[in-house]
Amino acid sequence: MSNGQWSPVQRAVVVASFLGWMLDAFDFFLVVFVLKRIAGEFGSDVRSVTWAITLTLAMRPVGAFVFGRIADRFGRRPALMGSVLLYSGMELGSAFAPSLQVFIALRALYGIAMGGEWGVGASLAFESVPIRARGLVSGILQTGYPCGYLLAAIVFGLLFERIGWRGMFMLGAAPALLVLYIRKQVPESPSWAASRADRGRRSLRAALSGHWPLALYAILLMTCFNFFSHGTQDLYPTLLGSQRGFASGTISRIAIVYNVGAICGGLLFGTLSSRIGRRRAIALAAGLSLLVLPFWAYAATPVALALAAFAMQFMVQGAWGVVPVHLNELSPEGIRATFPGVVYQLGNLLASYNATLQASIAVAHGSAAHPDYAFAAALVCGIVAVVLALLALFGPERRNVRFAA
C-alpha cells in the first residue's frame, strides 16, 4: 500500500484471507438455518441437533493449534490452503450423512478445519500490510464472518425450499475453489519468509515463556467474545421461526438485514480502533449493545425485529472487528499464526455450550412445547456484554507494535 493505494500483492492477500473466513462462516451458518429440518429428518429434536454446533466450536482449538504450528513452521500459504480444502470436504460429507450421529461427527471434523483458517489467514494478512492499514484490514477480515452469514441467509431464502438442507451443504463445498486463487495469486508472508530459518524451532511452551498471564487473559477475553457472537446469532433464526412464527422467507430477510449491520459495524469499529485504541473500541461497542438488547429480543413485528437486530449486530461485530488486529498485536513473536488462533478457539471451546445452554434456559423458562428463546438470549448476552466491556478496558494493548522482520 503506497500513497493510500493497495498494491496488487497486498490486495490479493487481503482478498484471500477475507474469502477464506467468509466461506468458512458460510459453511458454519448453514446449520443454524436448518436445525429444525435436520431434527425432523433424523427423528430428533432441535436441542439434540445443536450438539453439531457445540462440537464444531469445541474442536476448533485443535485445528487452530495444528494449522497454526504448520503455518509457523512451513508457511502461511500451505496451512491456509489445507484448512480450506478440509472444511470444504467435511461440508460436502455432511450433505450425505445417513444419521444424526454421523452428521455430528462430520461437523466435529469440520470444526478442526474451521479452527485452522482464522489464525493463519489473519497472520498472513497483518504481516503483509503496513501498520497504518491494520485497523481497516482488521475490520475487513472480520466482516468476512457476517458476510458468510449473509450469504447463508440468501442461499436459505432462495434455494432451501427447492434443494433442501442436503443440497445447501453440497453448495457449501464450493470454497475448495479458493485454493486455486491462493496458489496462483497469494505470496507467502514477507515476515515469515524473512526469518523462516528461525520459525517453528521453538516449542509453543518456550515461545510462551513469560506470556502465560497474557495467554490466559486472551482466552478469557475470547470466551466472552464467542458468547457475545454465538449468543446473538446461533439460535436467533430459531427464535424467529419457532417463537415468532415467521416463515423461512421472512427469517432470511431479517438475517440479511442484521448481517448488513454486522458488516458496517465491523468496518467502522475496526477503523475506529486505530484512532481511539483497541480496548476502547471494543468496550464502546459492547456497552452500546445493551441499549438495543430489549428490542432485539422482544420486538414483535418483523420490521422492528429487523431494525433491532441490525443495531445489535452492528455492535456485536463492531467489537469483533477489532479482534484480528488486537490478538495479532498482542501475540508473542514466532507464534503469530498459532497464538491468536489458539486463544480464539479455546475461547470458542469454553463458549461452545452456548447453543445448548440457551436452548436449555429457553425450555426451563418456558416449556418443552414453547421454549422462551427471547429470554434465554437476552439473559446470556446481557451478562456477557458487561463482562466483555470490563475485560477489554482493564486488559493490555500493543497498538501499532512493529512485527519482527
C-alpha positions, 0 to 999 in steps of 0.5 A: 500500500503506497500513497493510500493505494493497495498494491496488487500483492497486498490486495490479493492477500487481503482478498484471500484471507477475507474469502477464506473466513467468509466461506468458512462462516458460510459453511458454519451458518448453514446449520443454524438455518436448518436445525429444525429440518435436520431434527425432523429428518433424523427423528430428533429434536432441535436441542439434540441437533445443536450438539453439531454446533457445540462440537464444531466450536469445541474442536476448533482449538485443535485445528487452530493449534495444528494449522497454526504450528504448520503455518509457523513452521512451513508457511502461511500459504500451505496451512491456509490452503489445507484448512480450506480444502478440509472444511470444504470436504467435511461440508460436502460429507455432511450433505450425505450423512445417513444419521444424526450421529454421523452428521455430528461427527462430520461437523466435529471434523469440520470444526478442526478445519474451521479452527485452522483458517482464522489464525493463519489467514489473519497472520498472513494478512497483518504481516503483509500490510503496513501498520497504518492499514491494520485497523481497516484490514482488521475490520475487513477480515472480520466482516468476512464472518457476517458476510458468510452469514449473509450469504447463508441467509440468501442461499436459505431464502432462495434455494432451501425450499427447492434443494433442501438442507442436503443440497445447501451443504453440497453448495457449501463445498464450493470454497475448495475453489479458493485454493486455486486463487491462493496458489496462483495469486497469494505470496507467502508472508514477507515476515515469515519468509524473512526469518523462516530459518528461525520459525517453528524451532521453538516449542509453543511452551518456550515461545510462551515463556513469560506470556502465560498471564497474557495467554490466559487473559486472551482466552478469557477475553475470547470466551466472552467474545464467542458468547457475545457472537454465538449468543446473538446469532446461533439460535436467533433464526430459531427464535424467529421461526419457532417463537415468532412464527415467521416463515423461512422467507421472512427469517432470511430477510431479517438475517440479511438485514442484521448481517448488513449491520454486522458488516458496517459495524465491523468496518467502522469499529475496526477503523475506529480502533486505530484512532481511539485504541483497541480496548476502547473500541471494543468496550464502546461497542459492547456497552452500546449493545445493551441499549438495543438488547430489549428490542432485539429480543422482544420486538414483535413485528418483523420490521422492528425485529429487523431494525433491532437486530441490525443495531445489535449486530452492528455492535456485536461485530463492531467489537469483533472487528477489532479482534484480528488486529488486537490478538495479532498485536498482542501475540508473542513473536514466532507464534503469530499464526498459532497464538491468536488462533489458539486463544480464539478457539479455546475461547470458542471451546469454553463458549461452545455450550452456548447453543445448548445452554440457551436452548436449555434456559429457553425450555426451563423458562418456558416449556418443552412445547414453547421454549422462551428463546427471547429470554434465554438470549437476552439473559446470556448476552446481557451478562456477557456484554458487561463482562466483555466491556470490563475485560477489554478496558482493564486488559493490555494493548500493543497498538501499532507494535512493529512485527519482527522482520 
